[in-house]
Amino acid sequence: MSNPVQLPQWQRLATHAAEVRKRPLREAFATDPGRAARFSRQEHNLLLDFSRQLIDERTLELLLDLAQVRGLKPAIDAMFAGERINRSEHRAVLHVALRNRSDRPIQIDGQDVMPEVRACLAKMRDFVAGIHGGRIHGATGKAFTDVVNIGIGGSDLGIVMATEALADYRHRNLRLHCVSNVDGVQIGDVLHQVEPERTLFVVCSKTFTTLETLSNARIARQWIVDRLGEGAPARHFAAVSTNAKALDAFLIPPQNRFPMWDWVGGRYSVWSAVGLSVALALGMDQFELMLEGGHEMDQHFRTAPFQDNLPVLMGLLAVWNRNFLGMDSLAVLPYDQRLHRFPAYLQQLEMESNGKRATPDGGLVDYDTGAVIWGEPGSNAQHSFFQLLHQGTANVALDFLAPVNGSGAYPGQQTLALANCFAQAQAFAFGQTETDIRKDLQSRGLPDGQISQLMPQKLHPGNRPSSVLLFSRLGPKTLGRLIALYEHKVYTQSVIWGINAFDQWGVELGKKLAESLVPVIENPQTNTDPALGGLMTYIARWRV
């Protein structure tokens, strides 16, 4: 695709942005009582209120023109048609097939992948039922009470996020633990908490060669062998992988193996057998409700007009904020503690997908692409980093997420959470003017000299762009919709920017270097790299 900056549609947006920046949101709402309604969209019990974005009707019109000229509709159709849109790896991108709840075939090179997907889901359902019912048990005949998921990146973040978000739906008699970090702390802590006779390990690694995952899996396997015998891993391990030979060596039997496909990237894989631990924690019915929610958003993304299409609108607004308003990052701020890992999940989804500087044809971009994604639950964030967002110099856009009905045992508390969420959205949009501040301080009887001194400290500039995503209640379907919404938002951005959202070559370099450095750290005297010389000296000195 051509450089988008050279397009007249892009140039018109750049000219328009200079005008929009001058218009305070406070004034926009004061002169347009219908603004909130005109800049809100509701679909599948999700309300997207983007009226506090720095836009007007002309902005939307220009962004939709850009989407058309960048070929967004053909790009969406190409993904759902199974075309190999991951050009650098010559792969299709079909996470949408994993949650396809319709009878519509989804094909790659003329072959329908849905029979394989349905067979995998059926095998998962049988396995989950066997674990929950005690038919599948440990080597000593005892039922499993603990599941330990061993994976990293896309084989961990989605599992942790989903099971934390849906904690109210967890199976009462089965506890889930997740191990990803390679430093030995997590695996050590978990093994102290569980009984070998009652623990099932689920290892997620497509190639079964990932350094962090295999290191932790080997520790877990030896732990089982030392306590239950050489044959016990066959009863205490399941795996999601394509490496049959490695699984044979690990003594993982065929009935405990689940497939992965090269048309599903790790950060899009929670919908696949990688989500086995989610299904074990919640039950297969709840897992499939999550798939249904994702499928609903897929259908909306595929068929809705762009002016009413939630993922498209979010993606276009993200491009607007990044490229035309200079927003370097996006803070994701859920007002529900159950979603406390959702920002971390989105970090991988967005930054691994759109953290690119090359186009698929090998050129380098000369414009900004993916922003930094970060965030925390809103209530805590207000008392930590909101100060910078309100009065600092960083350029940050914001996404507020909130359920109308709370997830906790005290649902009345959600009124306070919503009040905080809406108050912050208003404060970021409208700020606090000199007139407001002067009136307040004069009412307190402060002299003019003190007022002048305090004025800059209390001034809030406002005009911080934000969107509010409101939903009725957090449940499996809602979570599925939210995940798919952000997935398709990411794809929308990548099409506008002309980059590949589905490879991650930047991750591979660090992996390769880490593997080569293991023997050097074990024996620092063998180091020949002067850049590491000082570090290796202290490794040798301090290693116990």
C-alpha positions as CSV (number, residue, x, y, z in Angstrom):
1,M,0.0,0.0,0.0
2,S,1.1,3.6,-0.7
3,N,2.4,5.9,2.1
4,P,-0.8,7.2,3.7
5,V,0.8,10.6,4.5
6,Q,1.0,11.3,0.8
7,L,-2.8,10.9,0.4
8,P,-5.0,13.9,0.0
9,Q,-7.3,12.4,2.7
10,W,-4.4,12.4,5.1
11,Q,-3.4,15.9,4.3
12,R,-7.0,17.1,4.8
13,L,-7.0,15.5,8.2
14,A,-3.8,17.2,9.1
15,T,-5.2,20.6,8.2
16,H,-8.4,19.9,10.0
17,A,-6.5,18.9,13.2
18,A,-5.0,22.3,13.5
19,E,-8.5,23.8,13.6
20,V,-10.0,21.2,16.0
21,R,-7.2,21.7,18.5
22,K,-8.4,25.3,19.0
23,R,-11.9,24.3,20.1
24,P,-12.4,23.6,23.8
25,L,-14.6,20.6,24.5
26,R,-16.3,22.7,27.1
27,E,-17.5,25.0,24.3
28,A,-18.4,22.1,22.0
29,F,-20.8,20.7,24.5
30,A,-22.2,24.1,25.5
31,T,-23.1,24.9,21.9
32,D,-24.3,21.5,21.0
33,P,-26.7,19.8,23.5
34,G,-27.0,16.8,21.3
35,R,-23.3,16.1,21.1
36,A,-23.3,13.1,23.5
37,A,-26.0,11.3,21.5
38,R,-24.5,12.0,18.1
39,F,-21.1,10.8,19.1
40,S,-22.2,7.6,20.8
41,R,-22.9,4.1,19.4
42,Q,-24.5,1.1,21.1
43,E,-24.2,-2.5,19.9
44,H,-24.6,-5.8,21.7
45,N,-25.0,-4.2,25.1
46,L,-21.8,-2.1,24.7
47,L,-22.1,1.7,24.6
48,L,-19.2,3.6,23.1
49,D,-19.4,7.2,24.1
50,F,-16.7,9.1,22.2
51,S,-18.2,12.6,22.6
52,R,-15.2,13.7,24.7
53,Q,-12.8,13.0,21.8
54,L,-11.4,16.1,20.1
55,I,-13.6,15.7,17.0
56,D,-16.5,17.1,15.2
57,E,-18.7,15.8,12.4
58,R,-16.1,16.8,9.8
59,T,-13.5,14.7,11.6
60,L,-15.6,11.6,11.3
61,E,-16.3,12.3,7.7
62,L,-12.6,12.7,6.9
63,L,-11.6,9.6,8.9
64,L,-14.2,7.5,7.1
65,D,-12.9,8.8,3.8
66,L,-9.4,7.7,4.8
67,A,-10.7,4.2,5.7
68,Q,-12.3,3.9,2.3
69,V,-9.2,4.9,0.4
70,R,-7.0,2.7,2.5
71,G,-9.2,-0.3,1.5
72,L,-10.4,-1.2,5.0
73,K,-13.5,-3.0,3.8
74,P,-11.6,-5.3,1.4
75,A,-9.0,-5.9,4.1
76,I,-11.8,-7.0,6.5
77,D,-13.3,-9.3,3.9
78,A,-9.8,-10.7,3.2
79,M,-9.3,-11.7,6.8
80,F,-12.7,-13.4,7.1
81,A,-12.1,-15.1,3.7
82,G,-8.9,-16.8,5.0
83,E,-6.5,-14.9,2.7
84,R,-2.9,-14.9,3.7
85,I,-2.9,-11.3,5.1
86,N,0.1,-12.1,7.3
87,R,2.4,-11.5,4.4
88,S,5.8,-11.8,6.0
89,E,5.0,-15.3,7.2
90,H,2.6,-16.2,4.3
91,R,-0.2,-17.1,6.8
92,A,-3.9,-16.6,7.0
93,V,-5.2,-14.9,10.2
94,L,-8.3,-16.7,11.4
95,H,-8.8,-16.2,15.2
96,V,-12.4,-15.4,14.0
97,A,-12.8,-19.1,13.0
98,L,-12.1,-20.2,16.6
99,R,-15.3,-18.4,17.8
100,N,-17.4,-18.9,14.7
101,R,-20.8,-20.0,16.0
102,S,-22.5,-20.0,12.7
103,D,-22.7,-22.7,10.0
104,R,-20.7,-20.5,7.7
105,P,-17.5,-22.2,6.4
106,I,-14.2,-20.4,6.8
107,Q,-11.6,-21.6,4.3
108,I,-7.9,-21.5,3.7
109,D,-6.9,-22.4,0.1
110,G,-10.4,-23.9,-0.4
111,Q,-10.3,-26.1,2.7
112,D,-12.8,-25.4,5.5
113,V,-11.1,-25.1,8.9
114,M,-14.3,-25.3,10.9
115,P,-14.4,-29.1,11.2
116,E,-11.0,-29.0,12.9
117,V,-12.1,-26.2,15.2
118,R,-15.3,-27.9,16.2
119,A,-13.4,-31.2,16.8
120,C,-11.0,-29.3,19.1
121,L,-13.8,-27.7,21.1
122,A,-15.5,-31.2,21.4
123,K,-12.3,-32.7,22.7
124,M,-11.9,-29.8,25.2
125,R,-15.4,-30.2,26.4
126,D,-14.8,-33.9,27.0
127,F,-11.6,-33.2,28.8
128,V,-13.0,-30.5,31.0
129,A,-16.0,-32.7,31.9
130,G,-13.6,-35.6,32.7
131,I,-11.6,-33.4,35.1
132,H,-14.6,-31.8,36.8
133,G,-16.3,-35.2,37.2
134,G,-13.2,-37.1,38.3
135,R,-13.2,-39.5,35.4
136,I,-9.8,-38.0,34.5
137,H,-7.6,-38.1,37.6
138,G,-4.1,-38.3,38.8
139,A,-1.7,-41.2,39.0
140,T,-2.9,-42.3,42.5
141,G,-6.6,-42.1,41.5
142,K,-7.3,-38.8,43.3
143,A,-9.4,-36.1,41.6
144,F,-7.6,-32.9,40.6
145,T,-8.1,-29.9,42.7
146,D,-5.5,-27.6,41.1
147,V,-4.6,-26.7,37.5
148,V,-1.3,-25.0,36.8
149,N,-1.0,-23.3,33.4
150,I,2.6,-23.0,32.1
151,G,3.0,-20.6,29.2
152,I,4.1,-17.1,28.5
153,G,2.9,-14.1,26.4
154,G,-0.2,-15.1,24.5
155,S,-0.2,-18.5,26.4
156,D,-0.5,-16.7,29.7
157,L,-1.8,-13.1,29.5
158,G,-5.2,-14.0,28.1
159,I,-5.7,-16.9,30.5
160,V,-4.9,-14.7,33.5
161,M,-7.0,-11.8,32.3
162,A,-10.1,-13.9,31.5
163,T,-10.1,-16.0,34.6
164,E,-9.6,-12.9,36.8
165,A,-12.3,-11.0,34.9
166,L,-14.7,-14.0,35.3
167,A,-13.7,-15.0,38.8
168,D,-17.4,-15.1,39.9
169,Y,-17.9,-18.0,37.4
170,R,-15.1,-20.2,38.5
171,H,-15.6,-23.9,39.2
172,R,-15.8,-24.2,43.0
173,N,-13.6,-27.3,43.3
174,L,-10.8,-26.4,41.0
175,R,-8.2,-23.8,41.6
176,L,-6.1,-22.3,38.7
177,H,-2.5,-21.1,39.0
178,C,-0.5,-19.5,36.1
179,V,3.2,-19.6,35.7
180,S,5.0,-17.6,33.1
181,N,8.1,-15.9,34.5
182,V,11.4,-17.7,34.0
183,D,13.1,-16.6,37.2
184,G,11.8,-19.6,39.2
185,V,9.7,-17.6,41.7
186,Q,6.3,-18.3,40.3
187,I,6.8,-22.0,39.8
188,G,8.4,-22.3,43.2
189,D,5.5,-20.5,44.9
190,V,2.9,-22.6,43.1
191,L,4.6,-25.9,43.9
192,H,4.5,-24.9,47.6
193,Q,0.7,-24.5,47.4
194,V,-0.4,-27.7,45.6
195,E,-0.4,-31.4,46.2
196,P,1.3,-33.6,43.5
197,E,-1.5,-36.2,43.6
198,R,-4.1,-33.6,42.8
199,T,-2.3,-31.2,40.4
200,L,-2.7,-31.1,36.6
201,F,-0.2,-29.1,34.6
202,V,-1.2,-27.6,31.2
203,V,1.8,-26.6,29.1
204,C,1.1,-24.1,26.3
205,S,3.8,-23.8,23.7
206,K,3.2,-24.2,19.9
207,T,6.7,-25.5,19.2
208,F,7.4,-26.8,22.7
209,T,10.7,-25.1,22.6
210,T,10.0,-21.7,24.2
211,L,12.8,-21.1,26.8
212,E,10.7,-19.8,29.6
213,T,7.9,-22.3,29.2
214,L,10.1,-25.4,28.8
215,S,12.2,-24.4,31.8
216,N,9.2,-24.2,34.1
217,A,7.6,-27.3,32.6
218,R,10.8,-29.4,33.2
219,I,10.8,-28.3,36.9
220,A,7.2,-29.3,37.2
221,R,7.7,-32.6,35.5
222,Q,10.7,-33.5,37.8
223,W,8.6,-32.4,40.8
224,I,5.9,-34.9,39.7
225,V,8.4,-37.7,38.9
226,D,10.2,-37.3,42.3
227,R,7.0,-37.7,44.2
228,L,4.8,-40.0,42.1
229,G,7.2,-41.9,39.9
230,E,8.5,-42.0,36.3
231,G,5.2,-42.8,34.7
232,A,3.2,-40.2,36.5
233,P,3.6,-37.3,34.0
234,A,1.3,-39.2,31.6
235,R,-1.5,-38.5,34.2
236,H,-0.5,-35.1,35.3
237,F,0.3,-33.2,32.1
238,A,-1.7,-31.9,29.2
239,A,-0.3,-29.8,26.4
240,V,-1.3,-27.4,23.7
241,S,1.3,-27.8,21.0
242,T,2.2,-29.0,17.5
243,N,5.5,-30.8,18.5
244,A,4.4,-34.5,18.8
245,K,8.0,-35.7,19.2
246,A,8.6,-33.5,22.2
247,L,5.3,-34.4,23.7
248,D,6.2,-38.1,23.4
249,A,9.4,-37.5,25.3
250,F,7.5,-35.7,28.0
251,L,5.1,-38.7,28.3
252,I,2.0,-36.6,27.5
253,P,-0.5,-39.1,25.9
254,P,-2.5,-38.3,22.8
255,Q,-5.7,-37.8,24.7
256,N,-4.1,-35.0,26.7
257,R,-2.8,-33.1,23.6
258,F,-4.6,-30.2,22.0
259,P,-3.8,-28.6,18.6
260,M,-2.6,-25.1,17.6
261,W,-2.7,-23.7,14.1
262,D,-0.3,-21.4,12.3
263,W,-3.2,-19.2,11.4
264,V,-3.6,-18.1,15.0
265,G,-1.1,-15.8,16.6
266,G,-0.3,-16.2,20.3
267,R,-1.9,-12.9,21.3
268,Y,-5.1,-13.9,19.6
269,S,-5.1,-17.5,20.9
270,V,-7.2,-17.4,24.1
271,W,-10.1,-18.5,22.0
272,S,-8.3,-21.7,21.0
273,A,-7.1,-24.7,23.0
274,V,-4.7,-22.2,24.6
275,G,-7.9,-21.3,26.5
276,L,-8.1,-24.9,27.9
277,S,-7.1,-23.6,31.4
278,V,-9.9,-20.9,31.1
279,A,-12.4,-23.7,30.3
280,L,-11.1,-25.8,33.2
281,A,-11.4,-22.8,35.6
282,L,-14.8,-21.7,34.4
283,G,-16.5,-24.7,32.8
284,M,-16.9,-25.3,29.1
285,D,-20.3,-23.6,29.0
286,Q,-18.9,-20.3,30.2
287,F,-16.0,-20.6,27.8
288,E,-18.3,-21.1,24.9
289,L,-20.4,-18.1,26.0
290,M,-17.2,-16.0,25.7
291,L,-16.8,-17.4,22.2
292,E,-20.3,-16.3,21.4
293,G,-19.6,-12.8,22.6
294,G,-16.5,-12.7,20.3
295,H,-18.5,-14.0,17.4
296,E,-21.2,-11.3,17.9
297,M,-18.5,-8.6,17.6
298,D,-17.0,-10.4,14.6
299,Q,-20.3,-10.2,12.8
300,H,-20.7,-6.6,13.7
301,F,-17.2,-5.7,12.5
302,R,-17.7,-7.6,9.2
303,T,-21.2,-6.2,8.3
304,A,-21.9,-2.9,10.1
305,P,-21.5,0.4,8.1
306,F,-18.3,2.0,9.2
307,Q,-20.1,5.1,10.7
308,D,-21.8,2.7,13.2
309,N,-19.0,0.1,13.5
310,L,-17.5,0.1,17.0
311,P,-14.1,-1.4,16.2
312,V,-13.7,0.7,13.1
313,L,-14.6,3.9,15.0
314,M,-12.2,3.1,17.8
315,G,-9.4,2.3,15.4
316,L,-10.0,5.5,13.4
317,L,-10.1,7.6,16.6
318,A,-6.8,5.9,17.7
319,V,-5.2,6.9,14.4
320,W,-6.6,10.4,14.7
321,N,-5.2,10.7,18.3
322,R,-1.8,9.2,17.4
323,N,-1.0,10.8,14.0
324,F,-2.9,14.1,14.0
325,L,-3.1,15.1,17.7
326,G,0.2,13.7,18.8
327,M,-1.0,11.3,21.5
328,D,2.0,9.1,22.4
329,S,0.0,6.6,24.6
330,L,-3.4,5.3,25.5
331,A,-4.3,4.7,29.2
332,V,-6.9,1.9,29.6
333,L,-8.8,2.5,32.9
334,P,-11.4,-0.1,33.9
335,Y,-13.7,0.8,36.8
336,D,-14.1,-2.8,37.8
337,Q,-11.4,-4.6,39.8
338,R,-12.2,-7.9,37.9
339,L,-10.7,-6.2,34.8
340,H,-7.4,-5.4,36.6
341,R,-5.4,-7.5,34.1
342,F,-7.2,-6.2,31.0
343,P,-4.8,-3.3,30.4
344,A,-1.8,-5.8,30.5
345,Y,-3.6,-8.0,28.0
346,L,-4.2,-5.1,25.7
347,Q,-0.5,-4.1,26.0
348,Q,0.5,-7.3,24.2
349,L,-2.4,-7.2,21.8
350,E,-1.8,-3.6,20.6
351,M,2.0,-3.2,21.1
352,E,3.0,-6.5,19.6
353,S,0.6,-6.1,16.7
354,N,1.2,-2.5,15.8
355,G,4.7,-1.9,17.2
356,K,6.1,-1.9,13.7
357,R,8.2,0.4,11.6
358,A,8.3,-1.5,8.3
359,T,5.6,-2.1,5.7
360,P,4.9,-5.6,4.3
361,D,6.8,-4.7,1.0
362,G,9.9,-3.9,3.0
363,G,9.8,-0.1,3.2
364,L,10.2,1.9,6.4
365,V,7.4,4.2,7.6
366,D,8.0,7.9,8.1
367,Y,4.9,8.4,10.4
368,D,3.9,7.2,13.8
369,T,2.4,3.7,14.3
370,G,1.4,1.9,17.5
371,A,1.1,4.0,20.7
372,V,2.2,2.8,24.1
373,I,-0.7,1.1,25.9
374,W,-0.9,1.1,29.7
375,G,-3.3,1.4,32.6
376,E,-4.7,0.2,35.9
377,P,-8.1,0.0,37.5
378,G,-9.4,3.5,37.6
379,S,-10.1,4.0,41.3
380,N,-6.5,3.2,42.3
381,A,-5.1,5.1,39.2
382,Q,-6.8,8.3,40.4
383,H,-4.6,8.2,43.5
384,S,-1.4,7.4,41.6
385,F,-0.8,8.6,38.1
386,F,-3.9,10.7,37.3
387,Q,-2.1,13.8,38.5
388,L,0.2,13.6,35.5
389,L,-2.7,13.0,33.1
390,H,-4.6,16.0,34.4
391,Q,-1.8,18.6,34.7
392,G,1.4,17.0,33.3
393,T,2.9,17.6,29.9
394,A,2.5,14.1,28.5
395,N,0.1,13.6,25.6
396,V,-2.2,10.7,26.6
397,A,-5.6,9.5,25.3
398,L,-7.9,7.6,27.6
399,D,-10.3,4.7,27.5
400,F,-12.7,4.3,30.5
401,L,-14.4,1.0,30.9
402,A,-17.2,0.4,33.4
403,P,-20.1,-1.9,34.1
404,V,-23.4,-0.4,35.2
405,N,-23.9,-3.3,37.6
406,G,-20.9,-4.2,39.8
407,S,-19.1,-7.6,39.9
408,G,-18.5,-7.7,43.6
409,A,-20.4,-8.9,46.7
410,Y,-21.4,-5.3,47.4
411,P,-23.0,-4.1,44.2
412,G,-24.0,-0.8,45.7
413,Q,-20.3,0.2,45.7
414,Q,-20.5,0.4,41.9
415,T,-22.4,3.6,42.3
416,L,-19.3,5.1,43.8
417,A,-17.1,3.6,41.0
418,L,-19.4,5.0,38.3
419,A,-19.4,8.4,39.9
420,N,-15.6,8.4,39.9
421,C,-15.4,7.2,36.3
422,F,-17.8,9.9,35.0
423,A,-16.3,12.6,37.2
424,Q,-12.8,11.9,35.8
425,A,-14.1,11.8,32.2
426,Q,-15.7,15.2,32.7
427,A,-12.6,16.6,34.4
428,F,-10.3,15.4,31.7
429,A,-12.6,16.9,29.0
430,F,-13.5,20.2,30.6
431,G,-10.7,20.9,33.0
432,Q,-10.8,23.8,35.4
433,T,-10.6,27.4,34.1
434,E,-9.1,30.5,35.6
435,T,-12.6,31.8,36.1
436,D,-13.6,28.7,38.0
437,I,-10.5,28.9,40.2
438,R,-10.8,32.6,40.9
439,K,-14.5,32.3,41.9
440,D,-13.7,29.4,44.2
441,L,-10.8,31.1,45.9
442,Q,-12.5,34.4,46.3
443,S,-15.4,32.6,48.0
444,R,-12.9,31.4,50.6
445,G,-11.7,34.9,51.2
446,L,-8.2,34.6,49.8
447,P,-6.5,37.8,48.8
448,D,-5.7,38.5,45.1
449,G,-1.9,38.0,45.6
450,Q,-2.4,34.5,46.9
451,I,-5.0,33.7,44.3
452,S,-2.5,34.7,41.5
453,Q,0.1,32.5,43.1
454,L,-2.2,29.5,43.3
455,M,-3.8,29.9,39.9
456,P,-1.2,28.0,37.9
457,Q,-1.1,25.2,40.4
458,K,-4.8,24.6,40.3
459,L,-5.4,25.2,36.5
460,H,-6.6,22.1,34.6
461,P,-6.2,22.6,30.9
462,G,-8.8,19.9,30.0
463,N,-9.3,18.8,26.4
464,R,-7.7,15.4,27.1
465,P,-9.4,13.0,24.6
466,S,-11.3,10.1,26.1
467,S,-13.9,7.5,25.3
468,V,-16.2,5.7,27.7
469,L,-17.1,2.0,27.1
470,L,-20.2,1.3,29.3
471,F,-21.8,-2.2,29.6
472,S,-24.5,-3.7,31.7
473,R,-22.5,-6.3,33.6
474,L,-19.2,-8.1,33.2
475,G,-19.9,-11.7,32.2
476,P,-18.5,-14.3,29.6
477,K,-20.3,-12.8,26.6
478,T,-19.4,-9.2,27.5
479,L,-15.8,-10.2,28.0
480,G,-15.8,-11.9,24.6
481,R,-17.2,-8.8,23.0
482,L,-14.6,-6.5,24.6
483,I,-11.7,-8.7,23.6
484,A,-12.9,-9.0,20.0
485,L,-13.7,-5.2,19.9
486,Y,-10.1,-4.3,20.7
487,E,-8.7,-7.0,18.3
488,H,-10.6,-5.5,15.4
489,K,-9.7,-2.0,16.5
490,V,-6.0,-3.0,16.2
491,Y,-6.5,-4.5,12.7
492,T,-8.3,-1.3,11.6
493,Q,-5.3,0.8,12.7
494,S,-2.8,-1.5,11.0
495,V,-4.7,-1.2,7.7
496,I,-4.7,2.6,7.8
497,W,-1.0,2.5,8.6
498,G,-0.2,-0.2,6.0
499,I,1.6,-2.5,8.5
500,N,1.3,-6.2,9.3
501,A,-0.4,-6.6,12.7
502,F,0.2,-10.3,12.8
503,D,3.9,-11.0,12.9
504,Q,6.3,-10.1,15.7
505,W,9.9,-10.3,14.5
506,G,11.0,-7.9,17.2
507,V,10.4,-10.6,19.8
508,E,12.5,-13.1,18.1
509,L,15.9,-11.3,18.4
510,G,15.7,-11.2,22.2
511,K,14.8,-14.9,22.3
512,K,17.8,-15.9,20.2
513,L,20.2,-13.8,22.2
514,A,18.9,-15.1,25.5
515,E,19.5,-18.7,24.4
516,S,23.1,-17.9,23.4
517,L,23.8,-16.2,26.7
518,V,22.7,-19.0,29.0
519,P,26.1,-20.9,28.8
520,V,28.0,-17.6,29.2
521,I,26.1,-16.7,32.4
522,E,26.7,-20.2,33.7
523,N,30.4,-19.8,33.1
524,P,31.2,-16.0,33.0
525,Q,34.9,-16.6,32.2
526,T,33.9,-17.7,28.7
527,N,32.4,-14.3,27.9
528,T,34.0,-12.6,24.8
529,D,31.6,-9.6,24.5
530,P,33.1,-6.4,25.9
531,A,29.7,-4.9,26.3
532,L,28.9,-7.6,28.9
533,G,32.3,-7.7,30.6
534,G,31.3,-5.6,33.6
535,L,28.1,-7.5,34.2
536,M,29.8,-10.9,33.9
537,T,32.4,-9.8,36.5
538,Y,29.7,-9.3,39.0
539,I,27.9,-12.4,38.0
540,A,31.1,-14.4,38.9
541,R,31.5,-12.4,42.1
542,W,28.0,-12.6,43.5
543,R,26.8,-15.9,42.2
544,V,26.1,-18.2,45.2
